[in-house]
C-alpha cells in the first residue's frame, strides 16, 4: 500500500495484513511488525528517524518514534 526509502538504502513497506516491513538494500528482510490498527495507506520517514503512517480508518497519522 505504501513504500518509502531511507538515506541508508533501506525500504519500508506497508501492506494490507496490516504490517510494516523493513528491507535492506540487498533485499534481505530486516524486520516486520504490526504497528497500525487498519493498515497504513502512506508512510514517510523524518530526518530524525521516526516513521509517519497515514491511516484511513480511523483517519489519523501514527508516529513510530525511533528509540536510542
KAUR-V304440 format. One record per residue. N is the residue number from 0. RES is the residue in one small letter. SS is DSSP state (hx for helix, st for strand, lp for the rest). PHI is phi in degrees with one decimal (none if undefined). D_CENTER is the distance of its C-alpha to the mean C-alpha in Angstrom with 2 decimals. Layout:
n->N res->RES ss->SS phi->PHI d_center->D_CENTER
n->N res->RES ss->SS phi->PHI d_center->D_CENTER
This chain:
n->0 res->x ss->lp phi->none d_center->10.32
n->1 res->x ss->st phi->-150.6 d_center->7.93
n->2 res->x ss->st phi->-144.7 d_center->7.47
n->3 res->x ss->st phi->-146.3 d_center->7.42
n->4 res->x ss->st phi->-114.5 d_center->9.61
n->5 res->x ss->lp phi->-92.6 d_center->10.62
n->6 res->x ss->lp phi->-69.2 d_center->14.34
n->7 res->x ss->lp phi->-94.7 d_center->14.83
n->8 res->x ss->lp phi->90.1 d_center->14.08
n->9 res->x ss->lp phi->-83.7 d_center->10.99
n->10 res->x ss->st phi->-111.0 d_center->8.63
n->11 res->x ss->st phi->-114.8 d_center->4.92
n->12 res->x ss->st phi->-128.9 d_center->5.65
n->13 res->x ss->st phi->-104.5 d_center->5.78
n->14 res->x ss->lp phi->-140.9 d_center->9.47
n->15 res->x ss->lp phi->-85.4 d_center->12.45
n->16 res->x ss->lp phi->-59.5 d_center->12.95
n->17 res->x ss->lp phi->-91.1 d_center->10.62
n->18 res->x ss->lp phi->-149.8 d_center->8.17
n->19 res->x ss->st phi->-122.2 d_center->4.90
n->20 res->x ss->st phi->-119.2 d_center->6.69
n->21 res->x ss->st phi->-111.4 d_center->7.44
n->22 res->x ss->st phi->-116.0 d_center->10.59
n->23 res->x ss->lp phi->-73.0 d_center->13.41
n->24 res->x ss->lp phi->-56.4 d_center->15.55
n->25 res->x ss->lp phi->-86.7 d_center->18.11
n->26 res->x ss->lp phi->94.8 d_center->16.00
n->27 res->x ss->lp phi->-73.9 d_center->15.95
n->28 res->x ss->st phi->-74.8 d_center->13.20
n->29 res->x ss->st phi->-84.4 d_center->12.53
n->30 res->x ss->st phi->-169.8 d_center->10.80
n->31 res->x ss->st phi->-149.2 d_center->9.42
n->32 res->x ss->st phi->-148.9 d_center->9.20
n->33 res->x ss->lp phi->-121.2 d_center->9.70
n->34 res->x ss->lp phi->-86.7 d_center->8.58
n->35 res->x ss->lp phi->-117.8 d_center->9.49
n->36 res->x ss->lp phi->-73.6 d_center->13.00
n->37 res->x ss->lp phi->-123.6 d_center->13.27
n->38 res->x ss->lp phi->91.1 d_center->10.12
n->39 res->x ss->st phi->-97.5 d_center->7.97
n->40 res->x ss->st phi->-90.1 d_center->9.97
n->41 res->x ss->st phi->-160.1 d_center->8.24
n->42 res->x ss->st phi->-149.5 d_center->5.64
n->43 res->x ss->st phi->-154.4 d_center->7.24
n->44 res->x ss->st phi->-107.2 d_center->7.95
n->45 res->x ss->lp phi->-87.8 d_center->11.35
n->46 res->x ss->lp phi->-60.9 d_center->14.27
n->47 res->x ss->lp phi->-87.2 d_center->14.38
n->48 res->x ss->lp phi->98.3 d_center->11.08
n->49 res->x ss->lp phi->-75.5 d_center->9.37
n->50 res->x ss->st phi->-112.5 d_center->5.93
n->51 res->x ss->st phi->-106.4 d_center->7.15
n->52 res->x ss->st phi->-114.6 d_center->6.42
n->53 res->x ss->st phi->-94.9 d_center->9.64
n->54 res->x ss->st phi->-106.1 d_center->11.35
n->55 res->x ss->st phi->-97.7 d_center->14.71
n->56 res->x ss->lp phi->-144.9 d_center->16.80
n->57 res->x ss->lp phi->-75.5 d_center->17.39
n->58 res->x ss->st phi->-72.7 d_center->16.60
n->59 res->x ss->st phi->-164.2 d_center->14.56
n->60 res->x ss->st phi->-111.8 d_center->11.85
n->61 res->x ss->st phi->-108.6 d_center->10.06
n->62 res->x ss->st phi->-106.2 d_center->9.66
n->63 res->x ss->st phi->-99.2 d_center->8.35
n->64 res->x ss->lp phi->-87.1 d_center->11.23
n->65 res->x ss->lp phi->-72.2 d_center->11.87
n->66 res->x ss->lp phi->-99.5 d_center->15.13
n->67 res->x ss->lp phi->125.9 d_center->17.94
